[in-house]
Amino acid sequence: MSKSQIDQMLLDMLVCPLTKTTLEYDKEAQELISRAAKLAYPIRDGVPVMLPDEARSLED
């Protein structure tokens, strides 16, 4: 697995820290999308950064 990919098992376990809902993986942008929170959490060097302060708002 390259650093630009995220393990499917890890993705299945992760939820949005704010809403506890499932996340969508955006491979192109290397982000995990929380539709409920309207946030995109970055994936840096293959590691999801699940901090709301680090997330990008989808409402831009």
mmJSON file of the N, C-alpha and C atoms, coordinates in Angstrom:
{"data_MODEL":{"atom_site":{
"group_PDB":["ATOM","ATOM","ATOM","ATOM","ATOM","ATOM","ATOM","ATOM","ATOM","ATOM","ATOM","ATOM","ATOM","ATOM","ATOM","ATOM","ATOM","ATOM","ATOM","ATOM","ATOM","ATOM","ATOM","ATOM","ATOM","ATOM","ATOM","ATOM","ATOM","ATOM","ATOM","ATOM","ATOM","ATOM","ATOM","ATOM","ATOM","ATOM","ATOM","ATOM","ATOM","ATOM","ATOM","ATOM","ATOM","ATOM","ATOM","ATOM","ATOM","ATOM","ATOM","ATOM","ATOM","ATOM","ATOM","ATOM","ATOM","ATOM","ATOM","ATOM","ATOM","ATOM","ATOM","ATOM","ATOM","ATOM","ATOM","ATOM","ATOM","ATOM","ATOM","ATOM","ATOM","ATOM","ATOM","ATOM","ATOM","ATOM","ATOM","ATOM","ATOM","ATOM","ATOM","ATOM","ATOM","ATOM","ATOM","ATOM","ATOM","ATOM","ATOM","ATOM","ATOM","ATOM","ATOM","ATOM","ATOM","ATOM","ATOM","ATOM","ATOM","ATOM","ATOM","ATOM","ATOM","ATOM","ATOM","ATOM","ATOM","ATOM","ATOM","ATOM","ATOM","ATOM","ATOM","ATOM","ATOM","ATOM","ATOM","ATOM","ATOM","ATOM","ATOM","ATOM","ATOM","ATOM","ATOM","ATOM","ATOM","ATOM","ATOM","ATOM","ATOM","ATOM","ATOM","ATOM","ATOM","ATOM","ATOM","ATOM","ATOM","ATOM","ATOM","ATOM","ATOM","ATOM","ATOM","ATOM","ATOM","ATOM","ATOM","ATOM","ATOM","ATOM","ATOM","ATOM","ATOM","ATOM","ATOM","ATOM","ATOM","ATOM","ATOM","ATOM","ATOM","ATOM","ATOM","ATOM","ATOM","ATOM","ATOM","ATOM","ATOM","ATOM","ATOM","ATOM","ATOM","ATOM","ATOM","ATOM"],
"id":[1,2,3,4,5,6,7,8,9,10,11,12,13,14,15,16,17,18,19,20,21,22,23,24,25,26,27,28,29,30,31,32,33,34,35,36,37,38,39,40,41,42,43,44,45,46,47,48,49,50,51,52,53,54,55,56,57,58,59,60,61,62,63,64,65,66,67,68,69,70,71,72,73,74,75,76,77,78,79,80,81,82,83,84,85,86,87,88,89,90,91,92,93,94,95,96,97,98,99,100,101,102,103,104,105,106,107,108,109,110,111,112,113,114,115,116,117,118,119,120,121,122,123,124,125,126,127,128,129,130,131,132,133,134,135,136,137,138,139,140,141,142,143,144,145,146,147,148,149,150,151,152,153,154,155,156,157,158,159,160,161,162,163,164,165,166,167,168,169,170,171,172,173,174,175,176,177,178,179,180],
"type_symbol":["N","C","C","N","C","C","N","C","C","N","C","C","N","C","C","N","C","C","N","C","C","N","C","C","N","C","C","N","C","C","N","C","C","N","C","C","N","C","C","N","C","C","N","C","C","N","C","C","N","C","C","N","C","C","N","C","C","N","C","C","N","C","C","N","C","C","N","C","C","N","C","C","N","C","C","N","C","C","N","C","C","N","C","C","N","C","C","N","C","C","N","C","C","N","C","C","N","C","C","N","C","C","N","C","C","N","C","C","N","C","C","N","C","C","N","C","C","N","C","C","N","C","C","N","C","C","N","C","C","N","C","C","N","C","C","N","C","C","N","C","C","N","C","C","N","C","C","N","C","C","N","C","C","N","C","C","N","C","C","N","C","C","N","C","C","N","C","C","N","C","C","N","C","C","N","C","C","N","C","C"],
"label_atom_id":["N","CA","C","N","CA","C","N","CA","C","N","CA","C","N","CA","C","N","CA","C","N","CA","C","N","CA","C","N","CA","C","N","CA","C","N","CA","C","N","CA","C","N","CA","C","N","CA","C","N","CA","C","N","CA","C","N","CA","C","N","CA","C","N","CA","C","N","CA","C","N","CA","C","N","CA","C","N","CA","C","N","CA","C","N","CA","C","N","CA","C","N","CA","C","N","CA","C","N","CA","C","N","CA","C","N","CA","C","N","CA","C","N","CA","C","N","CA","C","N","CA","C","N","CA","C","N","CA","C","N","CA","C","N","CA","C","N","CA","C","N","CA","C","N","CA","C","N","CA","C","N","CA","C","N","CA","C","N","CA","C","N","CA","C","N","CA","C","N","CA","C","N","CA","C","N","CA","C","N","CA","C","N","CA","C","N","CA","C","N","CA","C","N","CA","C","N","CA","C","N","CA","C","N","CA","C","N","CA","C"],
"label_alt_id":[null,null,null,null,null,null,null,null,null,null,null,null,null,null,null,null,null,null,null,null,null,null,null,null,null,null,null,null,null,null,null,null,null,null,null,null,null,null,null,null,null,null,null,null,null,null,null,null,null,null,null,null,null,null,null,null,null,null,null,null,null,null,null,null,null,null,null,null,null,null,null,null,null,null,null,null,null,null,null,null,null,null,null,null,null,null,null,null,null,null,null,null,null,null,null,null,null,null,null,null,null,null,null,null,null,null,null,null,null,null,null,null,null,null,null,null,null,null,null,null,null,null,null,null,null,null,null,null,null,null,null,null,null,null,null,null,null,null,null,null,null,null,null,null,null,null,null,null,null,null,null,null,null,null,null,null,null,null,null,null,null,null,null,null,null,null,null,null,null,null,null,null,null,null,null,null,null,null,null,null],
"label_comp_id":["MET","MET","MET","SER","SER","SER","LYS","LYS","LYS","SER","SER","SER","GLN","GLN","GLN","ILE","ILE","ILE","ASP","ASP","ASP","GLN","GLN","GLN","MET","MET","MET","LEU","LEU","LEU","LEU","LEU","LEU","ASP","ASP","ASP","MET","MET","MET","LEU","LEU","LEU","VAL","VAL","VAL","CYS","CYS","CYS","PRO","PRO","PRO","LEU","LEU","LEU","THR","THR","THR","LYS","LYS","LYS","THR","THR","THR","THR","THR","THR","LEU","LEU","LEU","GLU","GLU","GLU","TYR","TYR","TYR","ASP","ASP","ASP","LYS","LYS","LYS","GLU","GLU","GLU","ALA","ALA","ALA","GLN","GLN","GLN","GLU","GLU","GLU","LEU","LEU","LEU","ILE","ILE","ILE","SER","SER","SER","ARG","ARG","ARG","ALA","ALA","ALA","ALA","ALA","ALA","LYS","LYS","LYS","LEU","LEU","LEU","ALA","ALA","ALA","TYR","TYR","TYR","PRO","PRO","PRO","ILE","ILE","ILE","ARG","ARG","ARG","ASP","ASP","ASP","GLY","GLY","GLY","VAL","VAL","VAL","PRO","PRO","PRO","VAL","VAL","VAL","MET","MET","MET","LEU","LEU","LEU","PRO","PRO","PRO","ASP","ASP","ASP","GLU","GLU","GLU","ALA","ALA","ALA","ARG","ARG","ARG","SER","SER","SER","LEU","LEU","LEU","GLU","GLU","GLU","ASP","ASP","ASP"],
"label_asym_id":["A","A","A","A","A","A","A","A","A","A","A","A","A","A","A","A","A","A","A","A","A","A","A","A","A","A","A","A","A","A","A","A","A","A","A","A","A","A","A","A","A","A","A","A","A","A","A","A","A","A","A","A","A","A","A","A","A","A","A","A","A","A","A","A","A","A","A","A","A","A","A","A","A","A","A","A","A","A","A","A","A","A","A","A","A","A","A","A","A","A","A","A","A","A","A","A","A","A","A","A","A","A","A","A","A","A","A","A","A","A","A","A","A","A","A","A","A","A","A","A","A","A","A","A","A","A","A","A","A","A","A","A","A","A","A","A","A","A","A","A","A","A","A","A","A","A","A","A","A","A","A","A","A","A","A","A","A","A","A","A","A","A","A","A","A","A","A","A","A","A","A","A","A","A","A","A","A","A","A","A"],
"label_entity_id":["1","1","1","1","1","1","1","1","1","1","1","1","1","1","1","1","1","1","1","1","1","1","1","1","1","1","1","1","1","1","1","1","1","1","1","1","1","1","1","1","1","1","1","1","1","1","1","1","1","1","1","1","1","1","1","1","1","1","1","1","1","1","1","1","1","1","1","1","1","1","1","1","1","1","1","1","1","1","1","1","1","1","1","1","1","1","1","1","1","1","1","1","1","1","1","1","1","1","1","1","1","1","1","1","1","1","1","1","1","1","1","1","1","1","1","1","1","1","1","1","1","1","1","1","1","1","1","1","1","1","1","1","1","1","1","1","1","1","1","1","1","1","1","1","1","1","1","1","1","1","1","1","1","1","1","1","1","1","1","1","1","1","1","1","1","1","1","1","1","1","1","1","1","1","1","1","1","1","1","1"],
"label_seq_id":[1,1,1,2,2,2,3,3,3,4,4,4,5,5,5,6,6,6,7,7,7,8,8,8,9,9,9,10,10,10,11,11,11,12,12,12,13,13,13,14,14,14,15,15,15,16,16,16,17,17,17,18,18,18,19,19,19,20,20,20,21,21,21,22,22,22,23,23,23,24,24,24,25,25,25,26,26,26,27,27,27,28,28,28,29,29,29,30,30,30,31,31,31,32,32,32,33,33,33,34,34,34,35,35,35,36,36,36,37,37,37,38,38,38,39,39,39,40,40,40,41,41,41,42,42,42,43,43,43,44,44,44,45,45,45,46,46,46,47,47,47,48,48,48,49,49,49,50,50,50,51,51,51,52,52,52,53,53,53,54,54,54,55,55,55,56,56,56,57,57,57,58,58,58,59,59,59,60,60,60],
"pdbx_PDB_ins_code":[null,null,null,null,null,null,null,null,null,null,null,null,null,null,null,null,null,null,null,null,null,null,null,null,null,null,null,null,null,null,null,null,null,null,null,null,null,null,null,null,null,null,null,null,null,null,null,null,null,null,null,null,null,null,null,null,null,null,null,null,null,null,null,null,null,null,null,null,null,null,null,null,null,null,null,null,null,null,null,null,null,null,null,null,null,null,null,null,null,null,null,null,null,null,null,null,null,null,null,null,null,null,null,null,null,null,null,null,null,null,null,null,null,null,null,null,null,null,null,null,null,null,null,null,null,null,null,null,null,null,null,null,null,null,null,null,null,null,null,null,null,null,null,null,null,null,null,null,null,null,null,null,null,null,null,null,null,null,null,null,null,null,null,null,null,null,null,null,null,null,null,null,null,null,null,null,null,null,null,null],
"Cartn_x":[0.852,0.0,0.886,0.627,1.41,0.888,1.705,1.304,0.091,-0.185,-1.319,-2.628,-2.569,-3.779,-4.082,-5.345,-5.764,-6.357,-6.039,-6.503,-8.021,-8.703,-10.165,-10.641,-9.902,-10.288,-10.258,-9.241,-9.146,-10.307,-10.59,-11.699,-13.026,-13.228,-14.463,-14.609,-13.501,-13.536,-13.678,-13.228,-13.235,-14.623,-14.945,-16.168,-15.811,-16.676,-16.459,-16.429,-15.406,-15.33,-16.436,-17.056,-18.126,-19.498,-19.792,-21.135,-21.229,-20.085,-20.008,-20.632,-20.711,-21.244,-20.107,-20.454,-19.45,-18.835,-17.669,-16.914,-16.781,-16.683,-16.434,-14.977,-14.324,-12.926,-12.847,-12.217,-11.964,-10.504,-10.269,-8.907,-8.157,-8.838,-8.227,-7.698,-8.521,-8.156,-7.423,-7.376,-6.786,-7.44,-8.761,-9.55,-10.611,-11.043,-12.195,-13.322,-14.426,-15.534,-16.617,-16.997,-18.147,-19.264,-20.242,-21.383,-22.209,-22.341,-23.147,-22.546,-21.225,-20.558,-20.15,-20.266,-19.835,-18.361,-17.544,-16.105,-15.347,-14.134,-13.229,-11.949,-11.696,-10.505,-9.353,-8.192,-7.07,-6.42,-5.795,-4.967,-3.548,-2.655,-1.275,-0.332,0.437,1.377,0.685,-0.547,-1.296,-1.996,-1.916,-2.516,-3.676,-4.888,-6.026,-5.843,-6.038,-5.957,-7.394,-7.827,-9.236,-9.502,-8.881,-9.077,-9.966,-11.081,-11.974,-11.259,-10.286,-9.547,-8.706,-8.36,-7.552,-8.416,-9.71,-10.617,-10.955,-11.251,-11.671,-13.198,-13.771,-15.226,-15.675,-16.768,-17.35,-18.354,-18.54,-19.531,-18.921,-17.703,-17.041,-17.652],
"Cartn_y":[-1.187,0.0,1.234,2.156,3.377,4.361,5.376,6.383,7.173,7.189,7.952,7.167,5.928,5.125,4.928,4.748,4.479,3.081,2.362,0.992,0.966,0.102,0.02,-0.365,-1.201,-1.599,-0.385,0.448,1.66,2.591,2.75,3.602,3.122,1.825,1.257,1.538,1.717,1.963,3.438,4.307,5.735,6.345,7.264,8.056,9.51,10.395,11.807,12.022,12.717,12.93,13.833,14.613,15.505,14.856,14.16,13.613,12.101,11.445,9.974,9.253,9.931,9.327,8.821,7.99,7.419,8.491,8.165,9.088,8.533,9.411,9.024,9.34,8.439,8.622,9.283,10.454,11.14,10.894,9.898,9.488,10.605,11.29,12.371,13.492,13.938,15.049,14.581,13.256,12.695,13.302,13.127,13.627,12.606,12.693,11.934,12.939,12.692,13.647,13.241,14.199,14.029,14.9,14.269,15.018,15.631,14.931,15.418,16.68,16.72,17.88,18.913,18.527,19.389,19.768,18.718,18.9,17.86,18.22,17.308,17.212,16.021,15.793,15.373,16.015,15.69,14.354,13.762,12.569,12.994,12.959,13.395,12.21,11.943,10.812,9.512,9.343,8.121,8.055,9.151,9.172,10.174,9.706,10.628,11.563,12.85,13.847,14.172,13.556,13.621,14.722,15.869,17.007,18.042,18.406,19.386,20.695,21.109,22.338,22.224,21.006,20.773,20.512,20.338,20.0,21.224,20.954,21.99,21.996,23.19,23.317,23.037,22.311,22.037,23.112,24.094,25.137,26.352,26.258,27.399,27.678],
"Cartn_z":[0.0,0.0,0.0,-0.908,-0.957,0.081,0.349,1.331,0.875,-0.424,-0.93,-0.842,-0.392,-0.252,1.223,1.508,2.885,2.927,3.961,4.125,4.312,3.577,3.641,5.038,5.732,7.091,8.03,7.873,8.683,8.361,7.089,6.675,7.262,7.297,7.846,9.34,10.041,11.495,11.843,10.96,11.258,11.101,12.007,11.921,12.194,11.825,12.097,13.611,14.121,15.565,16.107,15.258,15.709,15.653,14.562,14.363,14.558,14.602,14.733,13.537,12.39,11.18,10.297,9.331,8.446,7.55,7.011,6.169,4.76,3.795,2.412,2.092,1.399,1.017,-0.348,-0.394,-1.665,-2.017,-2.857,-3.212,-3.911,-4.806,-5.59,-4.688,-3.74,-2.851,-1.599,-1.377,-0.164,1.085,1.143,2.259,2.635,3.879,4.356,4.555,3.894,3.862,4.853,5.704,6.592,6.051,5.397,4.847,5.977,7.084,8.209,8.825,8.981,9.578,8.533,7.242,6.136,6.272,6.579,6.738,5.934,5.533,4.843,5.676,6.209,7.019,6.108,6.245,5.356,5.703,4.698,4.9,4.543,5.518,5.303,5.469,4.444,4.446,4.819,4.346,4.589,5.936,6.723,8.059,8.089,8.401,8.508,9.704,9.479,10.546,10.942,12.034,12.43,13.459,13.272,14.161,13.474,14.085,13.465,13.095,13.884,13.592,12.321,11.924,10.725,9.484,9.696,8.599,7.758,6.504,5.552,5.5,5.56,5.474,4.046,3.894,2.579,2.176,3.019,2.76,2.08,1.594,0.922,-0.412],
"occupancy":[1.0,1.0,1.0,1.0,1.0,1.0,1.0,1.0,1.0,1.0,1.0,1.0,1.0,1.0,1.0,1.0,1.0,1.0,1.0,1.0,1.0,1.0,1.0,1.0,1.0,1.0,1.0,1.0,1.0,1.0,1.0,1.0,1.0,1.0,1.0,1.0,1.0,1.0,1.0,1.0,1.0,1.0,1.0,1.0,1.0,1.0,1.0,1.0,1.0,1.0,1.0,1.0,1.0,1.0,1.0,1.0,1.0,1.0,1.0,1.0,1.0,1.0,1.0,1.0,1.0,1.0,1.0,1.0,1.0,1.0,1.0,1.0,1.0,1.0,1.0,1.0,1.0,1.0,1.0,1.0,1.0,1.0,1.0,1.0,1.0,1.0,1.0,1.0,1.0,1.0,1.0,1.0,1.0,1.0,1.0,1.0,1.0,1.0,1.0,1.0,1.0,1.0,1.0,1.0,1.0,1.0,1.0,1.0,1.0,1.0,1.0,1.0,1.0,1.0,1.0,1.0,1.0,1.0,1.0,1.0,1.0,1.0,1.0,1.0,1.0,1.0,1.0,1.0,1.0,1.0,1.0,1.0,1.0,1.0,1.0,1.0,1.0,1.0,1.0,1.0,1.0,1.0,1.0,1.0,1.0,1.0,1.0,1.0,1.0,1.0,1.0,1.0,1.0,1.0,1.0,1.0,1.0,1.0,1.0,1.0,1.0,1.0,1.0,1.0,1.0,1.0,1.0,1.0,1.0,1.0,1.0,1.0,1.0,1.0,1.0,1.0,1.0,1.0,1.0,1.0],
"B_iso_or_equiv":[0.0,0.0,0.0,0.0,0.0,0.0,0.0,0.0,0.0,0.0,0.0,0.0,0.0,0.0,0.0,0.0,0.0,0.0,0.0,0.0,0.0,0.0,0.0,0.0,0.0,0.0,0.0,0.0,0.0,0.0,0.0,0.0,0.0,0.0,0.0,0.0,0.0,0.0,0.0,0.0,0.0,0.0,0.0,0.0,0.0,0.0,0.0,0.0,0.0,0.0,0.0,0.0,0.0,0.0,0.0,0.0,0.0,0.0,0.0,0.0,0.0,0.0,0.0,0.0,0.0,0.0,0.0,0.0,0.0,0.0,0.0,0.0,0.0,0.0,0.0,0.0,0.0,0.0,0.0,0.0,0.0,0.0,0.0,0.0,0.0,0.0,0.0,0.0,0.0,0.0,0.0,0.0,0.0,0.0,0.0,0.0,0.0,0.0,0.0,0.0,0.0,0.0,0.0,0.0,0.0,0.0,0.0,0.0,0.0,0.0,0.0,0.0,0.0,0.0,0.0,0.0,0.0,0.0,0.0,0.0,0.0,0.0,0.0,0.0,0.0,0.0,0.0,0.0,0.0,0.0,0.0,0.0,0.0,0.0,0.0,0.0,0.0,0.0,0.0,0.0,0.0,0.0,0.0,0.0,0.0,0.0,0.0,0.0,0.0,0.0,0.0,0.0,0.0,0.0,0.0,0.0,0.0,0.0,0.0,0.0,0.0,0.0,0.0,0.0,0.0,0.0,0.0,0.0,0.0,0.0,0.0,0.0,0.0,0.0,0.0,0.0,0.0,0.0,0.0,0.0],
"pdbx_formal_charge":[null,null,null,null,null,null,null,null,null,null,null,null,null,null,null,null,null,null,null,null,null,null,null,null,null,null,null,null,null,null,null,null,null,null,null,null,null,null,null,null,null,null,null,null,null,null,null,null,null,null,null,null,null,null,null,null,null,null,null,null,null,null,null,null,null,null,null,null,null,null,null,null,null,null,null,null,null,null,null,null,null,null,null,null,null,null,null,null,null,null,null,null,null,null,null,null,null,null,null,null,null,null,null,null,null,null,null,null,null,null,null,null,null,null,null,null,null,null,null,null,null,null,null,null,null,null,null,null,null,null,null,null,null,null,null,null,null,null,null,null,null,null,null,null,null,null,null,null,null,null,null,null,null,null,null,null,null,null,null,null,null,null,null,null,null,null,null,null,null,null,null,null,null,null,null,null,null,null,null,null],
"auth_seq_id":[1,1,1,2,2,2,3,3,3,4,4,4,5,5,5,6,6,6,7,7,7,8,8,8,9,9,9,10,10,10,11,11,11,12,12,12,13,13,13,14,14,14,15,15,15,16,16,16,17,17,17,18,18,18,19,19,19,20,20,20,21,21,21,22,22,22,23,23,23,24,24,24,25,25,25,26,26,26,27,27,27,28,28,28,29,29,29,30,30,30,31,31,31,32,32,32,33,33,33,34,34,34,35,35,35,36,36,36,37,37,37,38,38,38,39,39,39,40,40,40,41,41,41,42,42,42,43,43,43,44,44,44,45,45,45,46,46,46,47,47,47,48,48,48,49,49,49,50,50,50,51,51,51,52,52,52,53,53,53,54,54,54,55,55,55,56,56,56,57,57,57,58,58,58,59,59,59,60,60,60],
"auth_comp_id":["MET","MET","MET","SER","SER","SER","LYS","LYS","LYS","SER","SER","SER","GLN","GLN","GLN","ILE","ILE","ILE","ASP","ASP","ASP","GLN","GLN","GLN","MET","MET","MET","LEU","LEU","LEU","LEU","LEU","LEU","ASP","ASP","ASP","MET","MET","MET","LEU","LEU","LEU","VAL","VAL","VAL","CYS","CYS","CYS","PRO","PRO","PRO","LEU","LEU","LEU","THR","THR","THR","LYS","LYS","LYS","THR","THR","THR","THR","THR","THR","LEU","LEU","LEU","GLU","GLU","GLU","TYR","TYR","TYR","ASP","ASP","ASP","LYS","LYS","LYS","GLU","GLU","GLU","ALA","ALA","ALA","GLN","GLN","GLN","GLU","GLU","GLU","LEU","LEU","LEU","ILE","ILE","ILE","SER","SER","SER","ARG","ARG","ARG","ALA","ALA","ALA","ALA","ALA","ALA","LYS","LYS","LYS","LEU","LEU","LEU","ALA","ALA","ALA","TYR","TYR","TYR","PRO","PRO","PRO","ILE","ILE","ILE","ARG","ARG","ARG","ASP","ASP","ASP","GLY","GLY","GLY","VAL","VAL","VAL","PRO","PRO","PRO","VAL","VAL","VAL","MET","MET","MET","LEU","LEU","LEU","PRO","PRO","PRO","ASP","ASP","ASP","GLU","GLU","GLU","ALA","ALA","ALA","ARG","ARG","ARG","SER","SER","SER","LEU","LEU","LEU","GLU","GLU","GLU","ASP","ASP","ASP"],
"auth_asym_id":["A","A","A","A","A","A","A","A","A","A","A","A","A","A","A","A","A","A","A","A","A","A","A","A","A","A","A","A","A","A","A","A","A","A","A","A","A","A","A","A","A","A","A","A","A","A","A","A","A","A","A","A","A","A","A","A","A","A","A","A","A","A","A","A","A","A","A","A","A","A","A","A","A","A","A","A","A","A","A","A","A","A","A","A","A","A","A","A","A","A","A","A","A","A","A","A","A","A","A","A","A","A","A","A","A","A","A","A","A","A","A","A","A","A","A","A","A","A","A","A","A","A","A","A","A","A","A","A","A","A","A","A","A","A","A","A","A","A","A","A","A","A","A","A","A","A","A","A","A","A","A","A","A","A","A","A","A","A","A","A","A","A","A","A","A","A","A","A","A","A","A","A","A","A","A","A","A","A","A","A"],
"auth_atom_id":["N","CA","C","N","CA","C","N","CA","C","N","CA","C","N","CA","C","N","CA","C","N","CA","C","N","CA","C","N","CA","C","N","CA","C","N","CA","C","N","CA","C","N","CA","C","N","CA","C","N","CA","C","N","CA","C","N","CA","C","N","CA","C","N","CA","C","N","CA","C","N","CA","C","N","CA","C","N","CA","C","N","CA","C","N","CA","C","N","CA","C","N","CA","C","N","CA","C","N","CA","C","N","CA","C","N","CA","C","N","CA","C","N","CA","C","N","CA","C","N","CA","C","N","CA","C","N","CA","C","N","CA","C","N","CA","C","N","CA","C","N","CA","C","N","CA","C","N","CA","C","N","CA","C","N","CA","C","N","CA","C","N","CA","C","N","CA","C","N","CA","C","N","CA","C","N","CA","C","N","CA","C","N","CA","C","N","CA","C","N","CA","C","N","CA","C","N","CA","C","N","CA","C","N","CA","C","N","CA","C"],
"pdbx_PDB_model_num":[1,1,1,1,1,1,1,1,1,1,1,1,1,1,1,1,1,1,1,1,1,1,1,1,1,1,1,1,1,1,1,1,1,1,1,1,1,1,1,1,1,1,1,1,1,1,1,1,1,1,1,1,1,1,1,1,1,1,1,1,1,1,1,1,1,1,1,1,1,1,1,1,1,1,1,1,1,1,1,1,1,1,1,1,1,1,1,1,1,1,1,1,1,1,1,1,1,1,1,1,1,1,1,1,1,1,1,1,1,1,1,1,1,1,1,1,1,1,1,1,1,1,1,1,1,1,1,1,1,1,1,1,1,1,1,1,1,1,1,1,1,1,1,1,1,1,1,1,1,1,1,1,1,1,1,1,1,1,1,1,1,1,1,1,1,1,1,1,1,1,1,1,1,1,1,1,1,1,1,1]
}}}
